Amino acid sequence: MAERKVYGAPLSTATMRAVACLYEKDLDFEFVQVDMRAGAHKQEPFISLNPFGQVPAYQEGDATFFESRAISKSIAYKYLDKGTQLLGKSPEESAQVGVWTEVEAHQFDPPASKLLFECLFKPKFIGTPTDEAVVAENEAKLGKVLDVYEARLAKSKYLAGPDFSLADLHHLPVIHVLLKVPRVAALFTSREHVNAWVKDITSRPAWRKLVDTYNF
Amino acid sequence: MVVKLHGPGFAAGPRRVAVCLFEKEVEFELINVDLFSGEHKNPDFLQLQPFGLVPVIQDGDLTLFESRAILRYCSEKYTGQGTELHGKTIEERALVEQWLEVESHNFNAPALSLVFQLMYASKLGIPQNEEEIKSSEEKLNKVLDVYEERLSKSKYLGGDFFSLADLTHLPLIHYLVHDCGKESLVKSRQHVSLWWEDISSRPSWKKVLELK
């Protein structure tokens, strides 16, 4: 039996968040595809892995975990000395990793996810028209968040400090997908330091390997 | 040096941090931020917290924001003092993290929406959105069904020990039960109810409710 298993789907940004961490840490794992279109994530056997019926779930030996950001943290912590160190290289930087992972979850992700849903998911998988009002509202919200990022990244190479960390990694899947929508991509490319940061983190070898492997 | 906690004593985020500081027996000074007059959007405050939100802490030279980041930092820094809040092994810690994420991503949004609609909308002169209330309550009920199942097998969310995963829920559940008339969300679920009785009667939480 594989020591580590990820249960999820390649089209799920949350699944790719967990996978990105495993790639940065240079860890082998088995990817078990969950057929979300058939609703497999809301039924057994998956629901025993995550009672919330959400991907991904992660198994290591006998232990099962869910929530992509908890999975990435536990991997980053357990395998501290393997692959890229993702938790900050000083006590100050580690505390900032904590801050900026929360910022990603609570400030960045809500408007970003809504844009993803309206601009990509709806037309592609549901076939209903994009709600322009929702898009405009969330572009404005995301723009304000990215203004804060711009100021931060003007003073700090990565969000938590001089080193790439989970705080940056957690953004990768959603940014990667949003860059496919020209009007949303412009929010990132029009801000000098955000643009440089996006180019930097999306060209990391581990991320490129994930994109190629999963056709993400 | 005393930790400075910026934020009003009644707000959820500052309360979340305050209860943690009490559990860890860390002395702190509460510095009020007048949300109703927009103090949190002033340039001075934005220097501390660029998103214009509370809470923020200052611990010596370190300034930190996002309440759950502050929880983790305190738990880590003051390990060995007060209550241990993140588990003793890597596996225990991973479970604490998991349920902290559950609170952030499954519980927080519908709970916050209900609290905003039922506690604050009228105070701010905004009509209540019945659709939103109904939809949030439905979501929250589904989430609490999962909590009921979890707590029937585990004394606390992260395991058999009180941790950050339980503590993080105190502020919003308190509002729902005491200020929103939504006690039934908790009381209708045997294990959630017992868990709530347990965590909300901790001395640290009682001290938070006395903060001005």
Interface residues (C-beta under 8 A of the other chain):
Chain A: P51 F52 A63 F65 F66 E67 R69 A70 I71 K73 S74 Y77 K78 E92 A95 Q96 G98 V99 T101 E102 V103 A105 H106 Q107 V145 V148 A151 R152
Chain B: P50 F51 L62 L64 F65 E66 S67 R68 A69 I70 R72 Y73 I90 E91 R93 A94 L95 E97 Q98 L100 E101 V102 S104 H105 N106 V143 V146 E149 R150
